[in-house]
């Protein structure tokens, strides 16, 4: 039997195109459920889920929204109702995939709905407004595919039809190949690990040592998106422990770095109480290349290491490092489970080893002193006379987590995905 694919759009402006997409999904052997998120005006095309129903789920009458002048408020109301309807469909086993077709507003609304759905459900946004400044905000840390349509979705010429045919094929193909999201369970025990290129050797050794001890390792690139996705999966119960070689997405978010996650970074593991071991990779370094916001502040000290034409790294100014230390202390204080910090004394990445222009152990010590002053949740801090990339650090990280996992396993039953 075919799968159930929800089609999101505004029938009052894109009715003909959405009907064509629905027919394309039907032609692939699947059921298409058309959800109309129109925010004003009526359509000659009939949806399976009306905008009045969506507005009602958000506690409003659609007639009020039709005459409202506040487009932002109406957008939020319809998005809220659509989220509730989509989650209702998921709970009733009536949503196996979802696709949104329209302009930038529809893409935004679609992303808000999709971001609330479980990992593994195919999610597609098709839009001619896939500008880089928007796309990152749309898919955030969710498993969303954004398709760039090169023509405006207007009329039904051959180019528009060809684009919509590809959208129907894309979401249908994804649904055909996707496993049931409820069956997505990593083998146990599962450990998540964050890494970047400046911690490459440490990460490789950590993965090797964990696997030798019988753990299943899931690495995430801590560039601001993948590490947020890891947090989402942790919150859904996918992992039993985490080694945060690079928890730097938090300080990057605070000071608008290129690898910024968000201010909720690290909350998921703290809330679930799973064992955590951190290293301080890139707590002290940030991007200072041509794409860096407020770049001059980070190049002013002269402590800049040029990596290539687009990338350079500089030390965070001391005042920002001290703010970061307080932020990380706050995260540690929230942890409901065991947490340990392993601190290399000869540099926190491959870039700030002794001899590098970025090496500054005195500033690193000031960071650690500030972090300790703000801790109310006592944790073990192990200092190791090595650079992050040396084997001693990887061994300390893995041995620490292994000891925590053994103690944690004996005192509790680890929850699985969905717990």
C-alpha positions as CSV (number, residue, x, y, z in Angstrom):
1,X,0.0,0.0,0.0
2,X,1.1,3.6,-0.6
3,X,2.3,5.9,2.1
4,X,0.6,9.1,3.3
5,X,2.3,12.3,2.3
6,X,1.1,15.7,3.6
7,X,1.3,18.5,1.1
8,X,1.5,22.0,2.6
9,X,0.7,25.2,0.7
10,X,-1.7,28.1,0.3
11,X,-4.5,27.2,-2.0
12,X,-5.7,30.8,-2.5
13,X,-2.4,31.7,-4.3
14,X,-1.0,28.3,-5.4
15,X,-4.1,26.1,-5.7
16,X,-3.5,24.9,-9.3
17,X,0.2,24.1,-8.6
18,X,-0.7,22.3,-5.3
19,X,-3.3,20.2,-7.0
20,X,-0.8,19.3,-9.7
21,X,1.7,18.3,-6.9
22,X,-1.0,16.2,-5.2
23,X,-1.7,14.4,-8.5
24,X,2.0,13.8,-8.9
25,X,2.2,12.1,-5.5
26,X,-0.9,10.0,-6.3
27,X,0.7,8.9,-9.6
28,X,3.6,7.6,-7.6
29,X,1.2,5.3,-5.7
30,X,0.9,7.3,-2.5
31,X,-1.9,9.1,-0.8
32,X,-1.6,12.9,-0.8
33,X,-3.2,14.9,2.0
34,X,-3.5,18.5,1.0
35,X,-3.3,20.9,4.0
36,X,-4.3,24.5,3.1
37,X,-2.5,27.2,5.0
38,X,-4.1,30.1,3.2
39,X,-4.1,33.3,5.2
40,X,-6.7,35.3,3.4
41,X,-9.0,34.8,0.5
42,X,-10.8,31.7,-0.9
43,X,-9.7,29.2,-3.4
44,X,-11.7,27.3,-6.1
45,X,-9.7,24.2,-5.2
46,X,-10.7,21.9,-2.4
47,X,-8.1,20.9,0.3
48,X,-8.3,17.8,2.5
49,X,-7.6,19.9,5.5
50,X,-9.1,23.4,5.4
51,X,-7.5,26.7,6.7
52,X,-10.5,27.0,9.0
53,X,-9.6,23.7,10.7
54,X,-6.0,24.9,11.0
55,X,-7.0,28.2,12.5
56,X,-9.4,26.5,14.9
57,X,-6.6,24.3,16.2
58,X,-4.7,27.5,17.1
59,X,-7.8,28.8,18.9
60,X,-8.9,31.3,16.3
61,X,-11.6,31.8,13.7
62,X,-10.4,31.8,10.1
63,X,-12.8,34.7,9.3
64,X,-10.8,36.9,11.8
65,X,-7.5,36.0,10.1
66,X,-8.8,36.8,6.6
67,X,-9.3,40.5,7.5
68,X,-6.3,40.9,9.8
69,X,-3.6,43.4,8.7
70,X,-1.0,41.7,10.8
71,X,0.6,39.2,8.5
72,X,3.2,38.2,11.0
73,X,0.6,37.3,13.6
74,X,-1.5,35.4,11.1
75,X,1.5,33.4,9.9
76,X,2.4,32.4,13.4
77,X,-1.2,31.4,14.1
78,X,-1.5,29.2,11.0
79,X,1.9,27.7,11.7
80,X,0.9,26.8,15.2
81,X,-2.3,25.1,14.0
82,X,-0.4,23.3,11.3
83,X,2.1,21.9,13.8
84,X,-0.8,20.6,16.0
85,X,-2.5,19.0,12.9
86,X,0.8,17.4,11.7
87,X,1.5,15.9,15.1
88,X,-2.1,14.6,15.3
89,X,-1.5,12.9,11.9
90,X,1.8,11.4,13.2
91,X,0.1,10.0,16.3
92,X,-2.6,8.5,14.1
93,X,0.0,6.9,11.7
94,X,-1.3,9.1,9.0
95,X,1.9,11.0,8.1
96,X,4.8,9.2,6.4
97,X,6.3,12.2,4.6
98,X,5.7,15.9,4.2
99,X,6.3,18.5,1.5
100,X,5.8,22.2,1.4
101,X,5.5,24.1,-1.9
102,X,5.5,27.9,-2.1
103,X,7.4,31.1,-1.6
104,X,9.5,32.3,1.4
105,X,6.5,32.5,3.8
106,X,5.4,29.0,2.9
107,X,9.0,27.7,3.3
108,X,9.2,29.3,6.7
109,X,5.8,27.9,7.8
110,X,6.8,24.5,6.4
111,X,10.0,24.5,8.3
112,X,8.3,25.3,11.5
113,X,6.0,22.4,11.1
114,X,8.7,20.0,10.0
115,X,11.1,20.9,12.8
116,X,8.5,19.5,15.3
117,X,8.2,16.1,13.6
118,X,10.3,13.1,14.6
119,X,13.7,12.4,13.0
120,X,13.5,10.1,10.0
121,X,10.2,11.3,8.5
122,X,11.0,12.6,5.0
123,X,10.7,16.3,4.8
124,X,11.0,18.5,1.7
125,X,10.6,22.3,1.2
126,X,10.4,23.3,-2.5
127,X,10.6,27.0,-3.2
128,X,12.1,29.5,-5.6
129,X,13.2,31.6,-2.6
130,X,16.0,29.3,-1.4
131,X,18.4,32.1,-0.7
132,X,21.4,31.2,1.5
133,X,20.4,33.7,4.2
134,X,17.0,31.9,4.5
135,X,17.9,28.3,4.1
136,X,19.9,27.9,7.3
137,X,17.0,29.3,9.3
138,X,14.5,27.0,7.6
139,X,16.2,23.7,8.1
140,X,17.9,24.6,11.4
141,X,19.0,21.3,13.0
142,X,16.2,19.2,11.4
143,X,16.5,16.6,8.7
144,X,14.9,18.8,6.0
145,X,15.7,18.8,2.3
146,X,15.4,22.2,0.6
147,X,14.8,22.1,-3.2
148,X,15.6,25.2,-5.2
149,X,13.0,25.9,-7.9
150,X,14.5,28.2,-10.5
151,X,11.2,29.6,-11.7
152,X,8.4,31.4,-9.9
153,X,5.5,29.1,-9.0
154,X,3.0,31.0,-11.2
155,X,0.9,29.6,-14.0
156,X,1.3,26.0,-15.3
157,X,3.8,26.2,-18.1
158,X,6.1,23.3,-18.9
159,X,9.0,24.6,-16.7
160,X,6.7,24.9,-13.7
161,X,5.2,21.4,-14.3
162,X,8.6,19.9,-14.7
163,X,9.8,21.4,-11.4
164,X,6.7,20.2,-9.5
165,X,7.0,16.7,-11.1
166,X,10.5,16.6,-9.6
167,X,9.2,17.7,-6.2
168,X,6.6,14.9,-6.3
169,X,9.3,12.4,-7.4
170,X,11.7,13.6,-4.6
171,X,9.3,13.3,-1.7
172,X,7.8,10.0,-3.1
173,X,11.3,8.5,-3.6
174,X,12.3,9.5,-0.1
175,X,9.2,7.9,1.4
176,X,9.8,4.8,-0.7
177,X,13.3,4.3,0.8
178,X,12.8,5.6,4.3
179,X,12.6,3.2,7.2
180,X,9.8,3.6,9.7
181,X,11.1,6.4,12.0
182,X,9.9,4.4,15.0
183,X,12.3,1.6,14.1
184,X,15.4,3.9,14.0
185,X,17.2,2.7,17.1
186,X,21.0,2.8,17.3
187,X,22.8,-0.3,18.6
188,X,23.5,-0.1,22.3
189,X,25.5,1.3,24.0
190,X,25.5,4.3,21.7
191,X,27.9,7.3,22.2
192,X,27.7,10.6,20.4
193,X,31.0,12.5,19.8
194,X,31.5,16.1,18.6
195,X,34.5,17.0,16.5
196,X,36.0,19.5,14.1
197,X,39.0,19.5,11.8
198,X,41.2,21.1,14.6
199,X,40.5,18.0,16.8
200,X,40.8,15.4,14.0
201,X,43.4,13.2,15.7
202,X,41.7,13.3,19.0
203,X,38.4,12.3,17.5
204,X,39.9,9.4,15.5
205,X,41.5,8.1,18.7
206,X,38.4,8.5,20.7
207,X,36.3,6.6,18.2
208,X,38.9,3.8,18.0
209,X,39.2,3.5,21.7
210,X,35.4,3.5,22.2
211,X,34.9,0.9,19.6
212,X,37.5,-1.3,21.2
213,X,35.5,-1.2,24.4
214,X,32.4,-2.3,22.7
215,X,30.6,1.1,22.2
216,X,28.9,2.2,19.0
217,X,30.1,5.6,18.0
218,X,28.2,8.4,16.2
219,X,30.3,11.4,15.3
220,X,28.9,14.9,14.7
221,X,30.7,17.8,13.1
222,X,30.4,20.7,15.5
223,X,29.8,23.4,12.9
224,X,26.6,24.8,14.5
225,X,24.1,22.6,12.7
226,X,25.2,19.0,13.2
227,X,25.9,19.5,16.9
228,X,22.4,21.0,17.3
229,X,21.0,18.0,15.5
230,X,22.9,15.8,17.9
231,X,21.2,17.5,20.8
232,X,17.8,16.9,19.2
233,X,18.6,13.2,18.9
234,X,19.8,13.1,22.5
235,X,16.5,14.6,23.6
236,X,14.7,11.9,21.6
237,X,16.7,9.2,23.5
238,X,19.0,8.1,20.8
239,X,22.3,8.1,22.7
240,X,23.5,6.7,26.1
241,X,26.5,9.0,26.6
242,X,28.4,11.8,24.9
243,X,32.0,12.9,24.5
244,X,32.0,16.6,23.8
245,X,35.4,17.2,22.3
246,X,34.1,20.4,20.8
247,X,31.3,22.0,22.9
248,X,32.2,25.4,21.5
249,X,28.9,26.0,19.7
250,X,27.6,27.8,22.8
251,X,30.3,30.5,23.0
252,X,30.2,30.8,19.2
253,X,26.4,31.5,19.5
254,X,26.9,34.1,22.2
255,X,29.4,36.0,20.1
256,X,28.0,35.3,16.6
257,X,30.8,33.1,15.4
258,X,30.7,31.1,12.1
259,X,30.2,27.8,14.0
260,X,27.4,29.1,16.2
261,X,24.9,26.6,17.5
262,X,22.3,28.3,19.8
263,X,21.9,29.1,23.4
264,X,20.2,25.7,24.1
265,X,23.3,23.9,23.1
266,X,24.3,21.2,25.7
267,X,20.9,21.3,27.4
268,X,19.6,17.9,26.1
269,X,22.3,15.7,27.7
270,X,22.0,17.7,30.9
271,X,18.3,17.3,31.1
272,X,18.4,13.5,30.3
273,X,21.1,13.0,32.8
274,X,23.3,10.8,30.5
275,X,27.0,10.6,31.2
276,X,29.1,13.4,29.6
277,X,32.8,14.1,29.3
278,X,33.9,17.4,27.8
279,X,37.2,18.7,26.4
280,X,37.5,22.5,25.8
281,X,38.3,22.4,22.1
282,X,37.8,25.9,20.6
283,X,36.5,27.5,23.9
284,X,39.4,29.9,23.2
285,X,39.4,30.2,19.4
286,X,37.0,31.6,16.9
287,X,36.9,32.3,13.1
288,X,38.4,35.5,11.9
289,X,38.1,35.1,8.2
290,X,36.3,37.5,5.8
291,X,32.9,36.1,6.6
292,X,33.3,36.7,10.4
293,X,30.9,39.1,12.0
294,X,32.8,42.0,13.6
295,X,36.0,40.6,12.3
296,X,38.2,43.5,13.3
297,X,37.6,42.8,17.0
298,X,39.1,39.3,16.6
299,X,42.1,40.4,14.5
300,X,43.0,43.4,16.6
301,X,45.3,41.4,18.9
302,X,47.4,40.2,16.0
303,X,47.0,36.6,17.2
304,X,45.5,35.3,14.0
305,X,46.4,32.1,12.2
306,X,45.5,32.1,8.4
307,X,44.4,28.7,7.3
308,X,43.3,29.4,3.7
309,X,41.7,32.2,1.7
310,X,38.4,31.9,3.5
311,X,39.4,30.7,6.9
312,X,41.5,32.2,9.7
313,X,41.4,31.6,13.4
314,X,42.0,34.0,16.3
315,X,41.7,33.8,20.0
316,X,38.6,35.1,21.7
317,X,39.4,38.3,23.6
318,X,39.8,37.7,27.3
319,X,36.5,39.4,28.2
320,X,34.6,37.1,25.9
321,X,36.4,34.1,27.2
322,X,35.3,35.0,30.7
323,X,31.7,35.4,29.7
324,X,32.0,32.0,28.0
325,X,33.3,30.4,31.2
326,X,30.2,31.6,33.1
327,X,28.0,30.2,30.3
328,X,29.6,26.8,30.4
329,X,29.4,26.8,34.2
330,X,25.7,27.4,34.0
331,X,25.3,24.4,31.7
332,X,27.3,22.2,34.0
333,X,25.3,23.3,37.0
334,X,22.1,22.1,35.2
335,X,23.4,18.6,34.5
336,X,21.2,15.9,36.1
337,X,23.8,13.2,35.4
338,X,27.6,12.7,35.7
339,X,29.8,15.2,33.9
340,X,33.6,15.4,33.8
341,X,36.0,17.9,32.1
342,X,39.3,16.8,30.7
343,X,41.6,19.8,30.2
344,X,44.8,19.6,28.1
345,X,47.5,21.9,29.4
346,X,49.4,22.2,26.1
347,X,46.7,23.7,23.9
348,X,43.0,22.9,23.4
349,X,43.2,22.1,19.6
350,X,45.8,21.4,16.9
351,X,45.9,25.2,16.3
352,X,47.1,26.4,19.7
353,X,49.8,23.9,20.5
354,X,53.1,25.3,21.9
355,X,54.9,27.3,19.3
356,X,51.7,28.5,17.6
357,X,50.8,32.2,17.6
358,X,47.5,31.1,19.2
359,X,49.1,29.4,22.2
360,X,48.3,31.3,25.4
361,X,48.2,29.0,28.4
362,X,47.8,32.0,30.8
363,X,44.5,33.0,29.2
364,X,43.3,29.4,29.2
365,X,44.0,29.2,32.9
366,X,42.0,32.4,33.5
367,X,39.1,30.8,31.6
368,X,39.3,27.7,33.8
369,X,39.6,29.8,37.0
370,X,36.4,31.7,36.1
371,X,34.5,28.5,35.2
372,X,35.4,26.9,38.6
373,X,34.3,30.1,40.5
374,X,30.9,29.8,38.9
375,X,30.3,26.1,39.5
376,X,27.6,25.1,42.0
377,X,27.5,21.5,40.7
378,X,30.8,19.9,41.8
379,X,32.4,18.0,38.9
380,X,35.8,16.3,38.4
381,X,38.2,18.3,36.3
382,X,41.2,16.3,35.1
383,X,44.2,18.3,33.8
384,X,46.5,16.4,31.4
385,X,50.0,17.6,30.4
386,X,49.4,17.2,26.7
387,X,47.9,18.9,23.6
388,X,44.3,17.9,22.7
389,X,45.6,16.0,19.7
390,X,47.9,13.7,21.7
391,X,46.8,10.2,22.7
392,X,46.7,10.9,26.4
393,X,43.7,13.2,25.9
394,X,41.7,10.7,23.9
395,X,42.5,8.0,26.5
396,X,41.4,10.2,29.4
397,X,38.2,11.1,27.6
398,X,37.3,7.5,26.8
399,X,38.4,6.0,30.2
400,X,36.4,8.7,32.0
401,X,33.2,8.0,30.0
402,X,33.6,4.3,30.3
403,X,33.9,4.5,34.1
404,X,30.8,6.8,34.1
405,X,28.8,4.4,31.9
406,X,29.6,1.4,34.1
407,X,28.5,3.3,37.2
408,X,25.4,4.8,35.4
409,X,24.3,1.4,34.0
410,X,24.4,-0.2,37.4
411,X,22.2,2.5,38.9
412,X,19.6,3.0,36.1
413,X,18.2,1.6,33.0
414,X,19.1,3.6,30.0
415,X,16.0,4.8,28.0
416,X,15.7,4.1,24.3
417,X,14.6,6.4,21.5
418,X,11.3,8.0,22.2
419,X,11.7,7.8,25.9
